Amino acid sequence: MQTGTEANGNGNALPNFIDTSFYVNRELSWLYFNQRVLEEALNPDAHPLLERVKFISIFSSNLDEYFMIRVAGIEDQYETGFRERTIDGYTPSEQLEKIREIVLQQLSERNKCFYDDLIPALQREGIEFLKVSELSSIQQRTLSHYFRREIYPVLTPLAFDTGHPFPFMSNFSLNLAVELEDDESRALKFARVKVPDILPRLLQLNNIKGFHNDDGIIRFIWIEDLIENNLAHLFPKMKIIQSHLFRLIRDADIEIEEDEAGDLLKTIEQGIRSRRYGKVVRLDITPAMPAAMRNLLMKNLNVAPRNVYDIDGAPGFNCLIDLLKIERPDLKDELFVPCNRIDEEFGTDIFSAIKAKDRLLYHPFESFQPVVDLIKNAALDPTVLSIKQTLYRVGSNSPIVKALIKAAEAGKQVAVLVELKARFDEGNNIVWARALENVGAHVAYGLPGLKTHAKLTLIVRREQQKLKRYLHLGTGNYNPSTGKLYTDYSLFTTNEQLANDVAELFNALTGYSKHTAYRKLLVSPINTRKRIIEMIEREIEWNQKEKCGRIIMKMNSLVDAKTIQALYKASCEGVKIDLIVRGICCLKPGIPGVSEHIRVISVIGRFLEHSRAYYFHNGGKEELYLGSADMMPRNLDNRVEAIFPVFDKALVKIVASDFELILSDNVKAWQMNADGIYSLIDNDSPKVNSQALLLARSALKTNSCP
């Protein structure tokens, strides 16, 4: 092992922390994460049946986005001749080769799980997937009439020959490549039929007129199967030789030169439309597709062999999430109602609840409704003068934005930072931005070159002839839907030091303030990395003095090299470090002499682990920071992020206790080994499912509410 010139507290030389063997490749680490998602479907004991199907869908959707953004970026590097190696030693071409190898294996596992395990299990529960060819002749005729009535009018077959250019195919489009023979000339022809995405991908036969269902069985067919069996209606006087499904994924990363964008809102709208036209980064075809047809598609779509994926069965499983609409509660997670102790104790007077003491909620185990109620009450309260809020992902039917609109209509000062560049939520955000502008709210779009990812609300209220400021600071988005599915923290406080920092940050976001001296907030890109590393180094000092260094970090991703190197150094100094990292982790734990005091786990369960929390023992004067930022260069350098301290020591103890529960999980937790590969934690201790126990705790609170 190479050694550096820096020495530890014992005078021994520290390792060279830039050694490539100390790091996991970012892109491969993400694939390892998605494998853990897939394992939730593969394990027959992990979830109820329809929830396992849901994880197949989530895995597939994740993978599509990964290709649209991450693989597309590596492809750009490869095609421009970029050969520089990543910190873990990979070139772009080596990354693409390894990605393909892993993805092919994962897709094989996914399909084997769906076709050989889940479909038979669903059938045993009265939910069947059928092929048109398996139906009786009478049923096929009924379906043919349905096709003519409901599907045929929407289809547009497109020819490809000397008189017809190769048809454009949009991102995610599912298509049939059809080879035909002209009855008169006997010439072979090629045509493309797009499977319309405005129609349900899964057709429930029970809902089609003419299909009687007296046995209670729910039956589905794939819409592409029905189209394929009725191609003769689209090509009269032509002989159908063969047809094959294919699906493509395009580069969907919007590039914006903000300095040149006169109107950012219009520029983003144009960028959304341009996603349809990005280069193809993955072409899914059936293994049975003949070489001539495959080559025709590759040539005209400009696809290299490395981007072609032979996939048995239906391409694209994103639609399987729709099976959760089936009314079979016995095949789903048990419903739960989170406790809303603020409402039970204070009713609609949420301001009194916050003024009484700081409130920390842990969603979804505790209700997200108080966050919505705060904005709704502020909109209606005549003593509220102004509301300032950041909006990143709010959803398509946001009660929070509707409340902000009411507040503006009531004459309150409403200032909203709407992040138009929130990937794949740009459309929703544009709609809400215009709606807010139309009622006179002050709408800003953030700082050039930086996404605003911070989760902040500042409300100014007049109380007894004085102004009182109320804050909500969160780790997650202002979205009630994800508030039921993601684990996140919400802090409600009236702390003046935090209020001053938040006010200064809003001034920087909406005006020309260049304030950088934040008192308590950690703000990216100004001081987050610097302060986190300083606190890591402080634990080294405590460990050298009293052998009590202790760090716990919970986040979605750990990528930043400087932060990783600071953690490696702390480990070399004997600081005990636990990292709860849901997704990407480029740090390798357990390397002798480097990271032997670091443990890394990842929890994949019913809820998406989304909270970011940073705990430092600090010689017994514990400090806890929560916020929106992961330890990634994009969060530390290219986004506006806010990480905030929790001052109430009782609340710090509660979160530290939550950490210890998660760290004891041996049901849903995966532990990273020194080689960067994960394995399920399996020990002889009593089984601990942290999310299930937190749900049970929530149920006890709900039952004990007055």
N, C-alpha and C positions, 0 to 999 in steps of 0.2 A: 504494500500500500504506500502511495506517495504521502509525504508529510509536508505540512506547511511550516512557515516561519513563526506563526503565532503559537504561544504556549498556553496550557490551561493553568488552573490554580495550583496544581502540583508541580508546575515547571516542565511538564511533558509537552512535546510538540503535538499540536492538533493535526488531525488528518487534513488532506487537501479536499475541501468540501465541493470542489467542482469536478471531482472524479465522475465520469459518466456512469459508472456502475452504481452510484448512489441514488440514481433517479429512475423513475418510471416514466415512460413516454406518455405525454398528455393524451394523445389520441387513443392509444391502446388502453390507458387507464379508463377512459370513458367507455370503451367497449367492454371492459371488465365489469363496469357498473351496470351496463345494460344486460350483461349476462346474469347479474344478480337479480335484475328485474324479471328476466325470463325464467329464472329458477323458481320464482313464486308461482308460475304456471306449471312448471315441470313437477313440482312436489305435490303429490295427491293429498297430502295432509296439511298443506300450508293455508288453504282458503276454501270456502264453499265453491261449488262447481262453477257458477257463473262469474264469480270473482276471479277464478283462475283464467277463464276466457278473457276477462277484462285485462289481465296482465299480458296476455298474448297481444292484445290490441295496443297496450301502452308500449310494449317492447317494439312493436312494428312502427308506431308513430315516432317514437324516439329515434329509431334507426333512419327513418326517412329524413327527419330534420338534421340528423348528423351528416348525412350525405349532402343535403342542400347547402349546409353551411361549412362544416369542418372539412369534409372530403373535397368539396369544391375549392376551398382555399388551398389545400395541398396540391390539387390538380393545377391550379394557377402557378404555384411555385415550380412544379415539375415542368410545365410547358414553357415557362420563361427561362428555364435553365438554371434555376436557383439550386445550388448544391450544398449550401451551408448546413452543418449538422445541428440538430437540437441539443439541448444540454445533456440529454441521455444518449446521444451519439447516432441518431437516425438521420439519414438524408430523406428528402421528399419521396424519392422512388422507393426507398426501403420501407417507409411508412405505408405507402399505397399497397405494396406487396403484402405486408403483414396484415393490414386492414382487410384486404380481400380474403386472405386465408382464414382469419377469425370469423368474418361475416358469413362466409359460405358454411362454416361449421355451425354457426348459430342459427342460420336459416334452416339448415337440415334438422337441427334439434327442435326448432319451433314447429316445423311442419309435421315431424314425427309425433310430437306432443299433440298437435291439434287433430290430425287425422287418425292416429292410432290409439289415442287415449281419450281426448276430450269429446270427440264426436261419438264414440261408442258410449261414453259415460252419459252424455246428453240424451242419447237415444234411450238409455235405460230409464231416464227421468221423463220421457215423453216429449222430447224436443229432437226433431229429426232434420237432417240435411239430406235432401234428395237431388238426384239428377233427373232431368226431363225424360231421359231414356228409361228410367225406372218406373215411370207412371204408366197407367193403363192407357189404351188408345183413346178412350173417352176423355180421360183427364188431359191428355195431350191436345186433343181438339179444343177443349175448354181453354187451355192455356194459349193455344194459337189464336183463338178469338180475343183473349185478353191482350195478347201481343199486338194484334192489329188495331185494337181500340186504344190502348194506353201507352204503348211503347213505339210502335212503328211511326206515328206522326212526328216523334221527336228525333228520330235517327236521320243522319245525313251520310250516306255512303260516298266516299271520295275515291275516284279513280286515280291511278298514276300511270301515265303513258306519255307519248310525245305531245299530246294535246292538253295534258293535265299535269301541272307541276306537283312535285311531292308535297303532300298536305302538311301544314303546320300542326304540331301536336304539343299541347300545353303541358305544363308541369302537373304531375300526378295522373295524367290521362291514362285511362285503361282502354285498350284498343284490341280489335280483332284484325289481324292481317289475313286477307282472304285471297286465295288463288282461284281463278275462274277460267273457264274455257268458253269462248264464244261459240254458240250452237251453229252459227253460219260459217264463220271463217276458220274455226277450230284453233284460233290463236289464243295463247295463254295471256291472261290479264292479272293485274294486281290491284287490289282495292283495300282501303282502310275504313273500318267502321268504329267510330268512337262509342264506348259504352257511356251513355249520358250520366254525368255526375249529379244532375238535378233530380234523378229518380233514385229510390232506395236500392242499394246494392243487394240487399237480402230481401227477397219477396216472400212474404208469409202467405202460404197457400190458403190458410184459413180465412184470410181477408178478401180473397178473390171470389167473385160471384160464380157460383156453379160448383164450388168445392164444399161438399157437405162434411162436417166434422162432428160425428157423433161419438168418437172414441176419446175426445179430449186431448189428442196428441197435437202438438204445435209443429207444423212442417214448413221448412224453408227451402227455396231454391236460389241459386245465384242468378242475378239478372243476365249476366253474360252467357250463361248456359242457355237461357231461354232465347236470347238474341241469336246465338250460334245455331240453334235448332230451327230458326225461322229465317235464315239468310236468303232462302229462295224467294221470299216476298220482296226483298230488296234488290234482287238481281234477276228479274224475269228473263226468260230466253237465254239464260247463262247456266252453265253447269258448274256447281261448286266442287272444286277439286279437293281443297282442304282449307282449314282455317286454324289460326293459332293466336292465343292471347299474348299480349305484351304490354308492359307498363314502363313509363319512364319518369325519372326524377331529374329536375334541372337545378342548376345553381340559382339559389334564391336570396343570396346576400345582397342587400341594397347598398350600393356605394354612393355616397353623397359628398360632393365638394361644397361644404356649407358656406365657405367664403364666397363662392360663386352663385349661391342659391338666393336669388332675390326674394323669393317667397318660399319659406321652408315647407309650409303646409302643402303647397302645390307640388313642390319637388318630391315630397314623400309620396303623394298620390301617384305621380308618374313612376316612381320607383316600384310601388306595389304592382302596377300594371306590367312593368318590365320583368317581373319575376316569371311571367309566362314565357319569356324568350331567352332565359339564361341557357348556357351550354348544358347538354345532357351529361350528367355525372353518373347515372346508373340506368341501365336498360335491363329490365327483367323480362325473360322470355321462357317459354316452356321448352324442356329438353327435347321434345318431339319436333320442334320447329326445324325444317330442313335447312341445310347450309345456304342454299341460294336465297331463301327468304331472309335468313339471319343476316347474310352479307348485304342484301339490299337495304335493310334497316340500318345497319351499322354505317354503311357508306353515306346514306342520305341524312342520317342524324348526326354524322360525324362523331361516331363513338368508337373508342379503342377497345380491343379485346378485353383489357383489364377491367373495363366498366360494364361488361356484359355478365349477367348473373342468371344461370339456368336454375329455375325454381319450379319444382313439381307442385301441382295444385293451383289454387287461386292466388294470383299475385296481389299483394296488398291486403293486410288483415286489419287495417285501421277500423273498418266498419264493424268489427265484432263487438265493439263497445256498445252497439245498439242492442245487443242481447240482454243488457241489463234492464231494458224496458219491459221484459217479460215479467208478468206478475207471478213470480215464484219466490216469495221471501225465504222459503226453506233452502234455496240455492244461493242466497246472498248473505252478506254480512248482516248481523243483527243491527237493527236501527237503534240509535241512542239519541237522547236529548241532552245536550251539554247544559251544565248549570249556569245560570245567569244571576249570580249572587248580588251584583250591583242593582239589578232590577228588583230582586226580591227585597233588598234592604232599603233602597232609596226610591223605588218606583221610577217615575220620569225625571226626577231631580238628579241627573247624573253629575251636574256641577257640584252639588253638595258632597257627593260621593268622592269626587276627585279632590275637593278642597279639604276633606277630612284627613286624607292620607294618600300617599302614592298607591296606585293600583296596578298590579301586574297580572295579566291574563295569559294563559297558555292555551292557544287554540290548537285543534278543535275540541280539546278536552274541556275547555271553558268557552262559552259562547262568544261568537264574533259580534253578536248583536249590539253590545255596548258601543262598539266603534261606530256602527251605523247610527245608533241613537244619539251619540254625541253630536254628529253633524246635523241630524234632523232637528234636535233640540236647539242647537245653535242657530239654525235657519229660522226658527219660529220665535226664539226668545227676544223680546224687545230690548233687553239690556245688552245683547251682543252687538258689537260695533263692526267687527271684521272677522273674516275667516281666511286663512292662508293654508294652502294644501298642495302637496305634490301628488301627481297621479301618474302611475307607470302602467299597470295592467288593472283595469277596473271592470272589464266584462261588457257585454252588450246591453244589459238591462240594469244599469247601476243605480241603486237607491241613493248612494252617496252623491253622485253627480246630480241627480234630480233634486236632492236637498240643497246642493250648492246653487242650482238654478233658482230655486225658491228664495234662497237668501239674497241673491242678487236682485231678484224681482221685488223683494221687500225693502230694497234700498241699502242693504248692508254692503260694506266694502268686501268684495270677494276677489282674491288673487289666487290663481291656480297655475301651477307649473305642470303642463301636460307634456309628457315625453312622447313625442311623435315617433321617435326611433325605437320604441319598444318592439322588438322583432316579432312579427306575426300578429301583433295587436295594433298595428298602425291604423288599420281601417276603423276600428272602434274608437281609437283616440282622436282621429280626425273628426268623426261625427260629434263626439262630446266637446271637442275644442270649439267647433262652430256653434254648437248649442249654447255653450257658456258665453261666447262672444256676442251672440245674438241678444242676450239679456243684460249685457253691460258688464259682465265680469271681466276682470283684468286677466288675460290669458298670456302666459309666456311659454316659450318652447325651450328654455334652458340656454346653456352656454355653448358657443360654437366648439365643435370637436369633442364634446363631452355628453354622454347620456346622463340624465338625472335619474338615479336609481334609489335615492334616499326616500324614506317613508315618514313624512312629517306633516303634522297639522298644528297650527297655531291659531287659537281663538282668543280674541280680546273682548272682555266683558266689563261693563261698568257696574261696580258694586260699592254702595255707600260713598258715592262721589269720588271713588278711586277706580283706576283701571286694573283689572286682574287678568292675567294670562293663563290659559289652560293649554296643555300640550297633549297630543297623542304622538308617540314615537313607536315605530314598529319594525319588525324584521320581515314582514310580508306585505303583500299588496293590499290596496283598499278594494278588495273583491270578496263579497260575502260567499260566493260559490267556492272559491279556493280556501276561504276561511273555514270551510267544513271538511276539507280534504288535506290541507297542508298543516304541518306543525309549525306554529309561529308564536312569537311573543308580542304582546301589546303593553306598553307602559303609558299610564295616564298620570300626569303630574302637573303641579303648579310651581315647580322649582324655578326660582328666579335666575339662577346661573344658567340653567339649560334654556330657559325662555330667552335670555339675552343672546345666547349663541344661535338659537334657531331663528330669531329675528334677524340677526346679522346674515345668516345663511340665506334666508329668503331675499334680503336686500341684494345679495350678490347674484342670486338667480334671476331676479326680475329687473334689477337696475344696473348701475355701473360700479357698485361697491367692490373693492378689491381687498376686503377684510380677510386677514389670514390668522389673526391671533385669537383662535377659539379657546375658550377657557376650559370647558369640560367635554365638548364634542370632539370626536375624532372625525375629521372631514377629508374625504378624498376629493381631488388628488393632492391635498395640501399636507396633511400630517398623519394619515392613518398608518402607513407602513412604518414611519419613523417612531410613532408612539408605541405600536405593537412590539417592535423590536426592542425599544427601550424597556418595556415591561418584561420581555423575555430575559433581557440582560439583568434586570433587577432581581429576577428569580435566581440567576446564577450567583449574584452577590449574597442573597439570603442563604443559598445552599452552602456557599463557602464559609459563611459565618455560623449557621445554626443547623445545617443539613435538613432544611425544611422547604426546599424549592419545589413548587408544585404548579403545573399548568394544565388546564383542560380547555380545549378549543373544540367547538362544534360548528361545522360549516358545511356548505354544499361541495366546495372544491378547494384544494390546496395545490397551487401551481407556482406561486411566486418564489423564485430562487433565493432571493435575499431572506425572506421569512423562513424558508426551509433551512438555509444555512445557519440562521440564528437558532433554530430549534435543534439542529445537529450539535451546535456548540454547547447549548444548554444540556443536552443529553451527555455529552462528553464530560461535563462538569457535575454530573450526577443528578440533575433535576429530573424528577419524575414527570413525564408528559403523557397525557392521554388525548388522542385526537379522534373525534367522532366526525368522520367525513363521509357524507352520503355518496358522493359521486367520484370526481377525479381526485386522485391523490398521487402526486409525483414524488413524494417523500417515501423512502423505504425504511421501515422500522426494523429493529432487532439486528442491525449490522454490528458485529463486535467492534468496539472501539469507536463507533460512530453514532449509532442510534439505539443502543441496547436498552436505554431507559425510556424509549418511546413505544407506545402501543397505538395502533390504528385499527379502528373498527368502523364498519358501515352497517347501518340498520335499514333494511328494506322490509316494509310491512304494509299494513292496511292504509296508513297515511304517509304522504310524502314528507320526509324529514327536511324541513326548509329553513328552520331557525338558525341564525348565526349568533353564537355566544362565545365570549372569551373570558375565562376565569383565571385569576392569578392569586395565589395564596398570600403573597406579599408579607411574609413573616407573621401571619395571623391577622393582619389588617386586610382582609379579603377585598379584592376588587373584581367587579363583574361588568362587562361591557356587552351590550346587545346591539344589533343593527342590521343593515342591509348588505354589508360587504363581505364577500368571500376573500380569501387570501390568494387573489389572482392578479396578474398585472393589469387586466382590464378594469378591475374594481378599484385598484389602488392608484392607477395612473390615468385612466381614460373615462372615468365616471365620477359624477358627484354622488358620494356616499356619505352616510352619517351613522357612526357608531356611538352609542350613548351609554353613560355609566348608570348603574342602579345604585342609588344612595342608601335606600332602606336596607339595613343589615338583615332584617328578617326575610326580605324578599331574596336577598343574595343566598341565604341559607336554603330557601326553597328551591331555587334553581340548581344550587350545588347538589342538593338531594336528588333532583331530577337527573342530573348528570350521573350520579352514582348508580341510580336505577338503570339507566341506559347502558352504562359500562358493565353491569352485571347480566345483561341480556344474553341468554344462551339459546334462544329460539329463533329470533329474527336478525341476530347480529352476525356479521362476517368479519373475520380478523385477517388483516393483511400479514403475509409472511415476509421474511427478509428478501425474497426474490420478487416481491411486488404482486404475487398471486394471492388471491383470497381463498379462505376455507371457512365453512360454517363452524361456529363455536359449538363444540359438543363435549360437555364435561359431565361429571357425575353429580354436580350440584343440582339442587331442586330447579325445575324449569322456571325460567324468568322470561316472560314476554313483556318488554317494557311498555309497549303501546297498549296491550291488553290490560296491564295493571293500572296504567294512567286512565284508561276508560273506566275501569272499576272504581277508581278513586273519584272520577267525575260523577259516576252514578250515585255514589255515597253522598257526595255534596248535593246532588240534585234532590235526593230523597230527604236530606236534612234541611233543605231550604225552608224557611218559615212559610 
